[in-house]
Amino acid sequence: MDWGYLGEFWNAITGVGDYTIAWFQSVGNAVAGAVGNLFEFVNHSLSDVFVFGGWFFSVLGNLIGKLWLPINYIFNFFKSFAEKAFSTPVNPDIWNFNDEIKSVFENIPYWNTITLVLGVCILIIFSVAILRQFLKT
């Protein structure tokens, strides 16, 4: 294994003798360069790992979010349907007809049954249309 600057430093330390201050400064610079290069490589590698991890988890979060959208939609649809279907109906003001119009509809035999059957038929038609729309390829 080649130690580069650290190997040169070790060789220089083992042969200490009558050296000048400039020589020790150059050895110190060699050690600083070796240690600096060591930390720079590690720092750069860790930075790359963190950047890749951030990208990976961002893409994974977006993918899970996209896959969760249909489930969330269906849940919210059934939740709001259950809230509206089992709550007490509101009598809106726009359906308040005068007594003459009400008497016409009240005199039609089985009017309540007819409106119920028509409502169920319309509900079935809309349900089939929605299913066809979902199953379209």
C-alpha positions as CSV (number, residue, x, y, z in Angstrom):
1,M,0.0,0.0,0.0
2,D,1.4,3.4,-1.0
3,W,0.9,6.0,1.8
4,G,2.1,9.0,-0.2
5,Y,2.8,12.0,2.0
6,L,2.4,10.0,5.2
7,G,5.1,7.6,4.1
8,E,7.5,10.5,3.3
9,F,6.7,12.0,6.7
10,W,7.5,8.7,8.5
11,N,10.8,8.4,6.6
12,A,11.6,12.0,7.5
13,I,10.8,11.6,11.2
14,T,12.9,8.4,11.5
15,G,16.0,10.3,10.1
16,V,15.8,13.4,12.3
17,G,19.2,15.0,12.7
18,D,20.6,18.4,12.0
19,Y,17.8,19.8,9.9
20,T,16.7,23.4,9.3
21,I,13.4,25.1,10.3
22,A,12.5,25.2,6.6
23,W,12.8,21.4,6.4
24,F,10.4,20.9,9.3
25,Q,8.0,23.4,7.7
26,S,8.1,21.4,4.5
27,V,7.4,18.2,6.4
28,G,4.5,19.9,8.2
29,N,3.1,21.0,4.8
30,A,3.5,17.4,3.6
31,V,1.5,16.1,6.6
32,A,-1.1,18.8,6.2
33,G,-1.5,17.9,2.5
34,A,-1.8,14.2,3.3
35,V,-4.4,14.6,6.0
36,G,-6.2,17.2,4.0
37,N,-6.4,15.0,1.0
38,L,-7.6,12.1,3.1
39,F,-10.4,14.2,4.6
40,E,-11.3,15.8,1.3
41,F,-11.8,12.4,-0.3
42,V,-14.0,11.2,2.6
43,N,-15.9,14.4,2.7
44,H,-16.5,14.3,-1.0
45,S,-17.6,10.7,-0.9
46,L,-20.0,11.3,2.0
47,S,-21.4,14.3,0.2
48,D,-22.1,12.2,-2.8
49,V,-23.8,9.5,-0.7
50,F,-26.0,12.1,1.0
51,V,-27.0,13.8,-2.3
52,F,-27.8,10.4,-3.8
53,G,-29.8,9.5,-0.7
54,G,-31.8,12.7,-0.8
55,W,-32.6,12.2,-4.5
56,F,-33.5,8.6,-4.0
57,F,-35.9,9.3,-1.0
58,S,-37.4,12.2,-2.9
59,V,-38.2,10.1,-5.9
60,L,-39.4,7.3,-3.6
61,G,-41.7,9.7,-1.7
62,N,-43.2,11.0,-5.0
63,L,-43.8,7.5,-6.3
64,I,-45.5,6.4,-3.1
65,G,-47.6,9.6,-3.2
66,K,-48.7,8.9,-6.8
67,L,-49.5,5.3,-5.9
68,W,-51.5,6.5,-2.8
69,L,-53.7,8.9,-4.8
70,P,-56.3,6.4,-6.0
71,I,-56.7,4.9,-2.6
72,N,-57.0,8.3,-1.0
73,Y,-59.6,9.3,-3.7
74,I,-61.7,6.2,-3.1
75,F,-61.5,6.6,0.7
76,N,-62.6,10.2,0.5
77,F,-65.4,9.3,-2.0
78,F,-66.9,6.6,0.3
79,K,-66.4,8.8,3.4
80,S,-68.3,11.7,1.9
81,F,-70.9,9.4,0.4
82,A,-71.5,7.8,3.9
83,E,-71.8,11.2,5.5
84,K,-74.3,12.5,3.0
85,A,-76.3,9.2,2.6
86,F,-76.9,8.7,6.3
87,S,-77.4,12.3,7.3
88,T,-80.9,13.8,7.6
89,P,-82.0,15.3,4.3
90,V,-82.1,19.0,3.9
91,N,-85.3,20.5,2.5
92,P,-84.0,23.1,0.1
93,D,-86.1,26.2,-0.6
94,I,-86.0,25.8,-4.4
95,W,-88.3,22.8,-4.2
96,N,-91.1,24.6,-2.4
97,F,-93.9,24.6,-5.0
98,N,-97.3,26.2,-4.5
99,D,-100.2,24.1,-3.4
100,E,-101.7,23.6,-6.9
101,I,-98.6,21.9,-8.3
102,K,-98.3,19.8,-5.2
103,S,-101.9,18.6,-5.5
104,V,-101.3,17.5,-9.1
105,F,-98.4,15.2,-8.0
106,E,-100.2,14.0,-4.9
107,N,-103.1,12.8,-7.0
108,I,-100.8,10.6,-9.2
109,P,-101.2,7.0,-7.9
110,Y,-98.0,5.5,-6.4
111,W,-96.1,8.8,-7.0
112,N,-93.7,8.1,-4.2
113,T,-92.9,4.6,-5.6
114,I,-92.4,6.0,-9.1
115,T,-90.0,8.7,-7.9
116,L,-88.1,6.0,-5.9
117,V,-87.8,3.7,-8.9
118,L,-86.7,6.6,-11.2
119,G,-84.1,7.7,-8.6
120,V,-82.7,4.2,-8.4
121,C,-82.6,3.8,-12.2
122,I,-80.7,7.1,-12.5
123,L,-78.3,6.0,-9.8
124,I,-77.7,2.7,-11.6
125,I,-77.1,4.5,-15.0
126,F,-74.6,6.9,-13.4
127,S,-72.9,4.1,-11.6
128,V,-72.5,2.1,-14.9
129,A,-71.2,5.3,-16.6
130,I,-68.6,5.9,-13.9
131,L,-67.5,2.2,-14.0
132,R,-67.2,2.4,-17.7
133,Q,-65.1,5.5,-17.4
134,F,-62.8,3.9,-14.8
135,L,-62.4,0.7,-16.9
136,K,-61.7,2.5,-20.1
137,T,-58.3,1.6,-21.7
